[in-house]
Amino acid sequence: MSTPPVEQVVTLHGHPFAYSDSGEGPVLLFIHGLLGSQRQWAHLVDRLDDDHRVLVPDLFGHGQSAKPMGDYSLGAHAATLRDLLDRLEIERVTLVGHSLGGGIAMVFTYLFPERVDRLVLVSSGGLGREVSPLLRSATLPGAELVLPVLASGWVRGRLASAGRALEAVGMRPGPDVREVWSGFTSLGDADTRRAFLATTRAVIDPGGQTVTAHDYLPEATQLPTLVVWGTRDRMIPAWHAASATTSIERCRVELFKGAGHFPHLDDPDRFADLVREFVAEDA
């Protein structure tokens, strides 16, 4: 029987860092994406922590963790996760990274290969240049002036009213709309906006993604890797999944038909079954 998730806060690099810790067994470390939080993985804990230890952090700049000034590069996030594992005396993990979290997972694997058993990439960044114009716009000059206006209480209130009106006539938002809205509302906080812009500009420019995993993946070609993507992903195109197969020898791709950028939310049961099966496979 699994143990209930334990919400924890530790001090890393001098700042509060939040995470949940549940279950016993092989460790799964889930890494959320840009403007996400551990909440996006919460529905998977009960599905997986009966025979796994499930570790789900809020990255710095996100959720309940601190939003300090400083380095928000993929390497900095990876080093923070390494420090969390050291604090918890965890030697090895399977990394499950979504979007930005996928890029962090690949850099973590490059920097600390001895700590990684397997790699799960979900709608991952770092596998191609293409990315949503919405994210590219955040890297344009003056975005720090425009963003507070767009994320103001007045604008958020009007959009929320429009959403309620649509729900009243039976139009229910899917996972992509709900998660983008949740991320957008978090930008009402100035520290979150600053961290968002710093993180985005560390990996994206006006032309698209600037960090390519192909600089790192050849070091991990023998690492068992599962790539999961939604066929209707409008944030990062699904054909990027094919890029992973060119660099990772032991790579398996699973497409979720009709799902968007959050396939683990579109079909959580299938996703949990895939992860459980993948972790149980013989090395």
ZAVO-835699 format. One record per residue (C-alpha): x, z, y. Coordinates in Angstrom, 1 decimal, decimal comma. Each point is the difference from the previous one (the first is absolute). Layout:
@xx->X&zz->Z&yy->Y $
...
END
This chain:
@xx->0,0&zz->0,0&yy->0,0 $
@xx->1,4&zz->-1,0&yy->3,4 $
@xx->0,8&zz->2,5&yy->2,7 $
@xx->-1,8&zz->-0,4&yy->3,3 $
@xx->1,9&zz->-1,7&yy->2,8 $
@xx->2,1&zz->2,4&yy->2,1 $
@xx->0,2&zz->-0,9&yy->3,7 $
@xx->3,5&zz->0,8&yy->1,2 $
@xx->2,0&zz->-0,2&yy->3,2 $
@xx->3,8&zz->0,3&yy->-0,1 $
@xx->2,6&zz->-0,4&yy->2,8 $
@xx->2,1&zz->-3,2&yy->-0,4 $
@xx->2,4&zz->-1,1&yy->2,7 $
@xx->-1,3&zz->2,8&yy->2,1 $
@xx->-3,6&zz->-1,1&yy->0,0 $
@xx->-3,1&zz->0,8&yy->-2,0 $
@xx->-0,6&zz->-2,4&yy->-2,9 $
@xx->-3,3&zz->0,1&yy->-1,9 $
@xx->-0,7&zz->-1,0&yy->-3,6 $
@xx->-2,2&zz->0,9&yy->-3,0 $
@xx->1,3&zz->0,8&yy->-3,4 $
@xx->-2,1&zz->0,0&yy->-3,2 $
@xx->0,3&zz->-0,1&yy->-3,7 $
@xx->2,9&zz->0,1&yy->-2,5 $
@xx->1,9&zz->-2,7&yy->-1,8 $
@xx->1,9&zz->-3,2&yy->1,1 $
@xx->0,0&zz->-0,1&yy->3,8 $
@xx->-1,9&zz->-2,6&yy->2,1 $
@xx->1,0&zz->-0,1&yy->3,6 $
@xx->-2,6&zz->-1,9&yy->2,1 $
@xx->1,0&zz->-1,4&yy->3,4 $
@xx->-2,7&zz->-1,1&yy->2,4 $
@xx->0,1&zz->-2,9&yy->2,5 $
@xx->0,0&zz->-0,3&yy->3,8 $
@xx->-2,5&zz->2,3&yy->1,7 $
@xx->-0,9&zz->1,3&yy->-3,5 $
@xx->0,3&zz->3,5&yy->-1,4 $
@xx->-0,2&zz->1,8&yy->-3,4 $
@xx->-3,8&zz->-0,2&yy->0,4 $
@xx->0,2&zz->-3,7&yy->-1,2 $
@xx->1,3&zz->1,1&yy->-3,4 $
@xx->-2,1&zz->3,2&yy->-0,4 $
@xx->-2,6&zz->-1,8&yy->-2,2 $
@xx->2,7&zz->-0,8&yy->-2,5 $
@xx->1,2&zz->3,6&yy->-0,5 $
@xx->-2,8&zz->1,1&yy->-2,3 $
@xx->0,5&zz->-3,2&yy->-2,0 $
@xx->3,7&zz->0,5&yy->-0,6 $
@xx->1,0&zz->3,6&yy->0,3 $
@xx->-1,2&zz->1,0&yy->-3,4 $
@xx->3,2&zz->-1,2&yy->-1,5 $
@xx->2,2&zz->-0,8&yy->3,0 $
@xx->1,3&zz->2,0&yy->2,9 $
@xx->-1,4&zz->-1,8&yy->3,1 $
@xx->1,9&zz->0,4&yy->3,3 $
@xx->-1,7&zz->-1,4&yy->3,0 $
@xx->1,6&zz->0,4&yy->3,5 $
@xx->-0,9&zz->-0,8&yy->3,5 $
@xx->3,0&zz->-1,9&yy->1,4 $
@xx->1,4&zz->1,1&yy->3,3 $
@xx->-2,1&zz->-1,4&yy->2,8 $
@xx->-3,1&zz->0,1&yy->-2,2 $
@xx->-2,8&zz->2,3&yy->-1,1 $
@xx->0,8&zz->3,7&yy->0,2 $
@xx->3,8&zz->-0,5&yy->0,1 $
@xx->1,9&zz->0,3&yy->3,3 $
@xx->0,3&zz->-3,0&yy->2,4 $
@xx->3,5&zz->0,6&yy->1,3 $
@xx->2,1&zz->-2,2&yy->2,2 $
@xx->2,7&zz->-1,8&yy->-2,0 $
@xx->0,6&zz->-2,5&yy->-2,8 $
@xx->-3,0&zz->-1,5&yy->-1,7 $
@xx->1,9&zz->-2,7&yy->-2,0 $
@xx->-0,7&zz->-0,5&yy->-3,7 $
@xx->3,3&zz->1,6&yy->-0,8 $
@xx->-0,9&zz->3,1&yy->2,0 $
@xx->-3,3&zz->0,4&yy->-1,8 $
@xx->1,8&zz->-0,5&yy->-3,3 $
@xx->2,5&zz->2,7&yy->0,8 $
@xx->-2,8&zz->2,4&yy->0,9 $
@xx->-1,7&zz->-0,6&yy->-3,4 $
@xx->3,4&zz->0,6&yy->-1,7 $
@xx->0,3&zz->3,3&yy->1,8 $
@xx->-3,5&zz->1,0&yy->-1,0 $
@xx->0,9&zz->-0,7&yy->-3,7 $
@xx->3,1&zz->2,0&yy->0,4 $
@xx->-2,0&zz->2,9&yy->1,5 $
@xx->-2,4&zz->-0,1&yy->-3,0 $
@xx->2,9&zz->-0,4&yy->-2,5 $
@xx->-1,4&zz->-3,3&yy->-1,3 $
@xx->2,6&zz->-2,3&yy->-1,4 $
@xx->-1,9&zz->-3,2&yy->-0,8 $
@xx->-3,3&zz->-1,6&yy->1,0 $
@xx->-2,2&zz->-3,1&yy->-0,3 $
@xx->-0,5&zz->-1,3&yy->3,5 $
@xx->-3,4&zz->-1,4&yy->1,0 $
@xx->0,2&zz->-1,5&yy->3,5 $
@xx->-2,8&zz->-1,8&yy->1,9 $
@xx->0,7&zz->-2,4&yy->2,8 $
@xx->2,7&zz->1,6&yy->2,2 $
@xx->0,3&zz->2,5&yy->-2,8 $
@xx->1,0&zz->-2,8&yy->-2,3 $
@xx->2,9&zz->-0,9&yy->2,3 $
@xx->1,0&zz->3,7&yy->0,1 $
@xx->-0,1&zz->0,1&yy->-3,8 $
@xx->2,3&zz->-3,0&yy->-0,4 $
@xx->2,5&zz->1,4&yy->2,5 $
@xx->-0,1&zz->3,4&yy->-1,8 $
@xx->0,7&zz->-1,8&yy->-3,2 $
@xx->3,0&zz->-1,8&yy->1,6 $
@xx->1,4&zz->3,2&yy->1,5 $
@xx->-0,7&zz->2,4&yy->-2,8 $
@xx->-0,4&zz->-2,1&yy->-3,2 $
@xx->0,8&zz->3,0&yy->-2,2 $
@xx->-3,2&zz->1,7&yy->1,2 $
@xx->-2,4&zz->-2,8&yy->-1,0 $
@xx->-1,5&zz->-0,6&yy->-3,4 $
@xx->-2,6&zz->-2,7&yy->0,9 $
@xx->-1,3&zz->-1,7&yy->3,1 $
@xx->-3,6&zz->-0,9&yy->0,9 $
@xx->-0,5&zz->-2,2&yy->3,1 $
@xx->-3,5&zz->-0,3&yy->1,4 $
@xx->-0,6&zz->-2,7&yy->2,6 $
@xx->3,6&zz->0,7&yy->1,0 $
@xx->1,9&zz->-0,8&yy->3,1 $
@xx->3,4&zz->-1,5&yy->-0,2 $
@xx->-0,7&zz->-3,0&yy->-2,3 $
@xx->-0,5&zz->-2,7&yy->2,7 $
@xx->-0,1&zz->-0,6&yy->3,7 $
@xx->-3,8&zz->-0,4&yy->0,3 $
@xx->-2,1&zz->2,9&yy->1,3 $
@xx->-3,2&zz->0,5&yy->1,9 $
@xx->0,0&zz->-1,0&yy->3,7 $
@xx->-1,5&zz->3,4&yy->0,7 $
@xx->3,2&zz->1,7&yy->-1,1 $
@xx->2,2&zz->-2,6&yy->1,7 $
@xx->-1,7&zz->0,6&yy->3,3 $
@xx->1,1&zz->3,7&yy->-0,1 $
@xx->3,6&zz->-1,2&yy->0,4 $
@xx->-0,6&zz->-2,0&yy->3,2 $
@xx->1,3&zz->1,3&yy->3,3 $
@xx->-2,5&zz->2,2&yy->1,7 $
@xx->-1,8&zz->1,0&yy->-3,2 $
@xx->0,7&zz->3,6&yy->0,9 $
@xx->-2,1&zz->-0,4&yy->3,1 $
@xx->-2,8&zz->-1,9&yy->-1,6 $
@xx->-0,4&zz->2,1&yy->-3,1 $
@xx->-1,2&zz->3,2&yy->1,8 $
@xx->-2,8&zz->-2,0&yy->1,6 $
@xx->-1,1&zz->-1,6&yy->-3,2 $
@xx->0,1&zz->3,4&yy->-1,8 $
@xx->-1,7&zz->1,9&yy->2,8 $
@xx->-3,0&zz->2,1&yy->-0,8 $
@xx->-2,3&zz->-2,4&yy->1,9 $
@xx->1,1&zz->-3,0&yy->-2,1 $
@xx->-0,1&zz->1,9&yy->-3,2 $
@xx->-3,5&zz->1,3&yy->0,8 $
@xx->-1,3&zz->-3,4&yy->0,7 $
@xx->1,4&zz->-1,4&yy->-3,2 $
@xx->-1,4&zz->3,0&yy->-2,0 $
@xx->-3,4&zz->-0,7&yy->1,5 $
@xx->0,2&zz->-3,6&yy->-1,1 $
@xx->1,0&zz->1,0&yy->-3,5 $
@xx->-3,0&zz->2,4&yy->-0,3 $
@xx->-2,3&zz->-2,8&yy->1,2 $
@xx->1,3&zz->-2,3&yy->-2,8 $
@xx->-0,4&zz->2,8&yy->-2,6 $
@xx->-3,5&zz->0,5&yy->1,2 $
@xx->-0,9&zz->-3,6&yy->-1,1 $
@xx->1,7&zz->0,4&yy->-3,3 $
@xx->3,5&zz->-1,3&yy->0,7 $
@xx->2,5&zz->2,4&yy->-1,7 $
@xx->3,7&zz->-0,3&yy->0,9 $
@xx->2,4&zz->-0,6&yy->-2,9 $
@xx->3,3&zz->1,9&yy->-0,6 $
@xx->2,0&zz->-2,2&yy->2,4 $
@xx->-2,4&zz->0,6&yy->2,9 $
@xx->-0,2&zz->3,7&yy->-0,6 $
@xx->3,8&zz->0,5&yy->-0,3 $
@xx->0,8&zz->-2,2&yy->3,1 $
@xx->-2,6&zz->2,0&yy->2,0 $
@xx->1,4&zz->3,3&yy->-1,2 $
@xx->3,5&zz->-1,1&yy->1,1 $
@xx->-1,3&zz->-1,3&yy->3,3 $
@xx->-1,7&zz->3,2&yy->0,8 $
@xx->3,2&zz->1,9&yy->-0,6 $
@xx->1,7&zz->-1,9&yy->2,8 $
@xx->-2,0&zz->2,1&yy->2,5 $
@xx->2,8&zz->2,5&yy->-0,3 $
@xx->3,1&zz->-0,8&yy->2,1 $
@xx->2,5&zz->1,2&yy->-2,5 $
@xx->-1,6&zz->-2,1&yy->-2,8 $
@xx->0,1&zz->-3,1&yy->2,3 $
@xx->3,7&zz->0,5&yy->0,7 $
@xx->0,8&zz->0,4&yy->-3,7 $
@xx->-2,2&zz->-3,0&yy->-0,9 $
@xx->1,9&zz->-2,3&yy->2,5 $
@xx->3,4&zz->1,3&yy->-1,1 $
@xx->-0,9&zz->-0,6&yy->-3,7 $
@xx->-1,5&zz->-3,4&yy->0,6 $
@xx->2,9&zz->-1,2&yy->2,1 $
@xx->2,5&zz->1,1&yy->-2,6 $
@xx->-1,4&zz->-2,5&yy->-2,5 $
@xx->-1,9&zz->-2,7&yy->2,0 $
@xx->0,6&zz->-2,2&yy->3,0 $
@xx->-2,4&zz->-2,5&yy->1,7 $
@xx->0,8&zz->-2,5&yy->-2,7 $
@xx->-0,7&zz->2,2&yy->-3,0 $
@xx->1,9&zz->2,3&yy->-2,3 $
@xx->3,6&zz->0,5&yy->0,7 $
@xx->1,1&zz->2,0&yy->-3,0 $
@xx->0,3&zz->-1,9&yy->-3,3 $
@xx->0,1&zz->1,7&yy->-3,3 $
@xx->2,0&zz->-2,8&yy->-1,4 $
@xx->3,0&zz->1,7&yy->1,6 $
@xx->-0,6&zz->3,0&yy->-2,2 $
@xx->-1,9&zz->-1,2&yy->-3,1 $
@xx->2,9&zz->-1,6&yy->-1,8 $
@xx->1,5&zz->3,5&yy->-0,4 $
@xx->-3,1&zz->1,0&yy->-2,0 $
@xx->-0,7&zz->-3,1&yy->-2,1 $
@xx->-0,1&zz->2,0&yy->-3,2 $
@xx->-2,5&zz->2,5&yy->1,4 $
@xx->-3,5&zz->-0,3&yy->-1,6 $
@xx->-2,2&zz->-1,0&yy->2,9 $
@xx->-3,8&zz->-0,4&yy->0,3 $
@xx->-1,3&zz->-2,0&yy->3,0 $
@xx->-3,7&zz->0,4&yy->0,9 $
@xx->-1,8&zz->-2,1&yy->2,6 $
@xx->-3,5&zz->-0,9&yy->1,2 $
@xx->-0,8&zz->-3,7&yy->0,0 $
@xx->-1,7&zz->0,4&yy->3,4 $
@xx->2,7&zz->1,9&yy->1,8 $
@xx->-0,1&zz->-0,9&yy->3,7 $
@xx->2,8&zz->2,3&yy->1,0 $
@xx->2,8&zz->-1,4&yy->-2,3 $
@xx->-0,7&zz->-3,1&yy->-2,0 $
@xx->-0,4&zz->0,4&yy->-3,7 $
@xx->2,4&zz->-2,8&yy->-0,8 $
@xx->2,8&zz->2,3&yy->1,0 $
@xx->-0,4&zz->1,5&yy->-3,4 $
@xx->1,8&zz->-3,0&yy->-1,5 $
@xx->3,0&zz->0,8&yy->2,1 $
@xx->0,6&zz->3,2&yy->-2,0 $
@xx->0,2&zz->-2,0&yy->-3,2 $
@xx->2,9&zz->-2,0&yy->1,3 $
@xx->2,1&zz->3,1&yy->0,6 $
@xx->-1,1&zz->2,4&yy->-2,6 $
@xx->0,5&zz->-1,0&yy->-3,6 $
@xx->-2,4&zz->2,6&yy->-1,5 $
@xx->-2,9&zz->-0,6&yy->2,4 $
@xx->-3,7&zz->0,0&yy->-0,9 $
@xx->-2,6&zz->-1,2&yy->2,5 $
@xx->-3,7&zz->1,1&yy->0,0 $
@xx->-2,4&zz->-1,6&yy->2,4 $
@xx->-3,3&zz->1,7&yy->0,9 $
@xx->-2,5&zz->-2,9&yy->0,5 $
@xx->-1,9&zz->0,4&yy->3,2 $
@xx->1,8&zz->3,1&yy->1,2 $
@xx->1,7&zz->0,3&yy->3,4 $
@xx->3,1&zz->1,9&yy->1,2 $
@xx->-1,0&zz->3,2&yy->-1,8 $
@xx->-0,6&zz->-1,1&yy->-3,7 $
@xx->0,5&zz->3,7&yy->-1,1 $
@xx->-3,1&zz->0,8&yy->2,0 $
@xx->-2,0&zz->-3,1&yy->-1,0 $
@xx->0,3&zz->0,8&yy->-3,7 $
@xx->1,6&zz->3,5&yy->-0,5 $
@xx->-0,8&zz->0,3&yy->-3,7 $
@xx->1,8&zz->-3,3&yy->-0,8 $
@xx->2,9&zz->1,0&yy->2,2 $
@xx->0,4&zz->3,4&yy->-1,6 $
@xx->-0,1&zz->-1,5&yy->-3,5 $
@xx->2,6&zz->-2,6&yy->1,0 $
@xx->2,4&zz->2,7&yy->1,3 $
@xx->-0,6&zz->2,2&yy->-3,0 $
@xx->0,7&zz->-2,9&yy->-2,4 $
@xx->3,0&zz->-1,1&yy->1,9 $
@xx->1,6&zz->3,4&yy->0,1 $
@xx->-0,6&zz->0,4&yy->-3,8 $
@xx->1,7&zz->-3,3&yy->-0,9 $
@xx->3,3&zz->0,2&yy->-1,9 $
@xx->2,9&zz->-0,5&yy->2,3 $
END
